[in-house]
Amino acid sequence: MNEQPSNLFPALRSRMGDRWFYVTTLTFAEVAKWIRQVDEIHERKELKTWIQRVLRPERKEEIATYLIKQKQHFFNAVVVGIYGGEPEWFPVEVGSSKTLKDIKLDERQANTFGFLHLSGNEEIFAVDGQHRVDGIKEALKRNVELKEDELVVIFVSHKRTDEGRERTRRLFTTLNKYAKPVSPAELIALNDDDAFAIVTRRLIDTYQGLNGEFVPLSPTANIPPGNLTSVTTVIALYELVRTISIATGSRERKVLEVGPPNWQRVEEINDFVISYWNALKQNIPPLAKVMSSPPRAALAGRYRTENGGHLLFRPAGLQAFTRAVRVMIDRGTSVDSAVMKLAKVQLNLSSNPLVGVLWNAATKTMIVKYKKLALNLLLYMANQDPAPTNYNVVEEYRRVLGDAHARIKRR
């Protein structure tokens, strides 16, 4: 790595509100040298009162892996605060030129460009982007060739006064409050590294009954109230793809999420998920009927009623069913056979044993907190061993219902 990164950085000087800031780029080597964690800075106890952001080790690892494996990696800007030292701004005046002879520059245009000089005594910490900085440092330890990559960095000066601390706290709060992250549904729609997101989009693009009208881009996994057309949602479909395509507990799942995509595995997952949906349609007549109908027919509303309806027309129900199928596949059952066996159990939400575990008859809403019990109820009704095998389904069912004599009918 370059042992002595430059102290002089080409930059743009700008103002927003009453705050001046400087936009420049630093190489990854310079990021590692200049930008420090709050805990590493002198008088750290004082700085901890400004910014209480706990770095998550797993995020550092995820970011480092992304930078090393994905050649098309890219980050948005990191915002840093400058504490102490003697940063200086040297403007570069833009005068007349033959190229711009017909254009008159105003004062801002002519004096925005320049160089930011750091004395070397500055203590620079990330106000926004601490995980990215930590990930860059970790990636450099493993691959020194990344040292010349560049990151956009926005410098905001800070003063050692009570007012200065207040301004830094306000900046940190503003960045985290108003700079909203991309929603999970939007990430699924845009992510080209996550194999499960890629397959989810393919299903929506190509599989009959899973197009955009049947699978809305809702902000949550839940189907919007009053919706009579949707089979599931984008987030719920993504979770289904993750669940059914990889063995329970497999470490490969994380690798497939982070990318870059292994296209052979993408194709294998895509084909397997299609086989699962084919099995669902073959063994669940209501699902086949809705997915083969035009959306305007609004047939899903017949099976997703205010009294509950069919288990598979609720995202939480479809996920529980899919988890049960995956457990049976892990034990050696084919996808077709697993779906066939589970399709024969009680799938009416308002009937025992699903009511009280997956369906709240009083509030007419889904119950999502008993995921393990819901999975095992389905396995139990299909005459399958529980997961894990020492799980006492009947005992847990009775505990949840508060009925020491409750019974579960098996197929």
Secondary structure, DSSP 4 states (H G I P E B T S, - for coil): --SS--SEEEEEEEEETTEEEEEEEEEHHHHHHHEE-GGGSTTHHHHHTT---PPPHHHHHHHHHHHHH-TT----PEEEEEESS--EEEE------STTTT----HHHHHSEEEEE--S--EEEEEE-HHHHHHHHHHHHH-GGGGG-EEEEEEEEE-SSHHHHHHHHHHHHHHHHHSPPPPHHHHHHH-SS-HHHHHHHHHHHHSTT-STTTS---SSSSPPTT-SS-S--HHHHHHHHHHHHS-TT-THHHHHHHSS--HHHHHHHHHHHHHHHHHHHHH-HHHHHHHTS-GGG-THHHHS-TT--BGGGSHHHHHHHHHHHHHHHHTT--HHHHHHHHHTS--BTTSTTTBTTTEETTTTEE--S-HHHHHHHHHHHTT---SSTT--HHHHHHHHHT-TT------
